[in-house]
Amino acid sequence: MELPKQGESAASVMEALDRLQAGDVDWKSGKAFSLAYHAGPDVLALATEVNARFLSANALNPAAFPSLRRMQAEVVEMVAGLLHGGRDAAGFMTTGGTESLLLAVKSARNRARRERGVAAPEMVLPTTAHAAFEKAADDFGVKSVRVPVGADFRADPAAMAAAIGPDTVLVVASAPSYPQGVVDPVEGIAAAALARGVSCHVDACMGGMILPLLERLGRPVRAFDFRVPGVTSISVDLHKYGYAAKGASVLLHRNRDLRRDQTFATDKWLGGTYASSGMLGTRSGGPIAAAWAVMRHLGEDGYLRLTKAAAAATDELLAGLRARPGVRVLGEPDATLAAFTIEGVDPFAVGDGLWRRGWVLDQQKPPPSLHCTVNAVHAGVIGEFLVAFDEAADEVRRSGASAAQKAYGAIE
Ligand SMILES: *Cc1c(COP(=O)(O)O)cnc(C)c1O
């Protein structure tokens, strides 16, 4: 469209918005097993109000907004506490998991350049590590060395150790991995990195706000946080299981020295000293304030309640899927994410059938599978989902249809 010659009333704009939004996935009813998280109307109302209040506050210069400086520091402290970062851990908020991973890779590259003079940096990561690491490799000129995972979809610490060379700046583990939801053997991977003086990043974008709470609920949780020697940084998305507004993640470093490799400062222009902690310049204060407000509002008791609900929904989903002929869950999911294949039918065609019925699941490969990220909103909808799944699967069984994969992230 062209810029309207004459502006419209706000009411008419809102009506147009209602029509546009009618086609979006109904995540507040638990129809999205990807992309959106929902802790209920009261949490959403608080996040929305606080986000709006700080929308135009600029986190580029916290000196002008001491409120944002304080809230960012407190959010980072709360996350560091959950991950046993102790008094030394230091970090910043970012706008999401991707920015946290970009900065983790950049920090490791800068550290290796500073300490070891590495000029042609490489990083070692399991095939399950998130796509954003490839973006970082592309952005920062770091070669990605992917190491196959085992049959259980967990990283292989011995193979990863063997892939570390003189130019390795970073070794990566996930807690849990996005595609199959399993926690890598972080202890073995971090020990190999430590022995070679290499940084080790744990991608807990998914797990950082759920694994510590599952542990408190008495579930077995593999060691993944700063209690593991050799872990130098951890990323945690607050806009996932923190149930905060979109645009909020944390990148934590084991100490302030390591954090220094993340930041950027220059005075090589006519505008004076310019420094920033992340990839952006101007940055809305909204997501920072909303994350702070939601974390205070929920507290440990709130997160325990939401984690319990998400874990129960995951158990119900896994039991339901495993009871269905031909369905195979990939690996043994450690948290609240799972992927599954369906024998004899094209999983992507089933995924499309679910999509037409309003349910959004990721379609991923290899192997061709469907993927569910289960959160608190799914408590109470699993039965309804399984009915839709049976309908979609039967339909494909009858028609023999196949379909091309739908992408998780798209450009247009
Ligand atoms: C979501 C996710 C990311 C990327 O985060 P965005 O917020 O989508 O940028 C990275 N790693 C893992 C494990 C994730 O789940």
Ligand as a Chemical Component Dictionary entry (heavy atoms), coordinates in Angstrom:
data_LIG
# 
_chem_comp.id                   LIG 
_chem_comp.type                 NON-POLYMER 
_chem_comp.pdbx_formal_charge   0 
_chem_comp.three_letter_code    LIG 
# 
loop_
_chem_comp_atom.comp_id 
_chem_comp_atom.atom_id 
_chem_comp_atom.alt_atom_id 
_chem_comp_atom.type_symbol 
_chem_comp_atom.charge 
_chem_comp_atom.model_Cartn_x 
_chem_comp_atom.model_Cartn_y 
_chem_comp_atom.model_Cartn_z 
_chem_comp_atom.pdbx_ordinal 
LIG C1 C1 C 0 14.682 -19.800 20.743 1  
LIG C2 C2 C 0 16.073 -20.294 20.792 2  
LIG C3 C3 C 0 17.133 -19.554 20.282 3  
LIG C4 C4 C 0 16.923 -18.265 19.507 4  
LIG O1 O1 O 0 16.183 -17.347 20.209 5  
LIG P1 P1 P 0 15.263 -16.221 19.539 6  
LIG O2 O2 O 0 14.653 -15.601 20.727 7  
LIG O3 O3 O 0 14.310 -16.915 18.618 8  
LIG O4 O4 O 0 16.157 -15.283 18.807 9  
LIG C5 C5 C 0 18.394 -20.059 20.445 10 
LIG N1 N1 N 0 18.618 -21.238 21.050 11 
LIG C6 C6 C 0 17.616 -21.989 21.534 12 
LIG C7 C7 C 0 17.916 -23.283 22.210 13 
LIG C8 C8 C 0 16.318 -21.543 21.418 14 
LIG O5 O5 O 0 15.318 -22.285 21.902 15 
# 
loop_
_chem_comp_bond.comp_id 
_chem_comp_bond.atom_id_1 
_chem_comp_bond.atom_id_2 
_chem_comp_bond.value_order 
_chem_comp_bond.pdbx_ordinal 
LIG C1 C2 SING 1  
LIG C2 C3 SING 2  
LIG C2 C8 DOUB 3  
LIG C3 C4 SING 4  
LIG C3 C5 DOUB 5  
LIG C4 O1 SING 6  
LIG O1 P1 SING 7  
LIG P1 O2 DOUB 8  
LIG P1 O3 SING 9  
LIG P1 O4 SING 10 
LIG C5 N1 SING 11 
LIG N1 C6 DOUB 12 
LIG C6 C7 SING 13 
LIG C6 C8 SING 14 
LIG C8 O5 SING 15 
# 
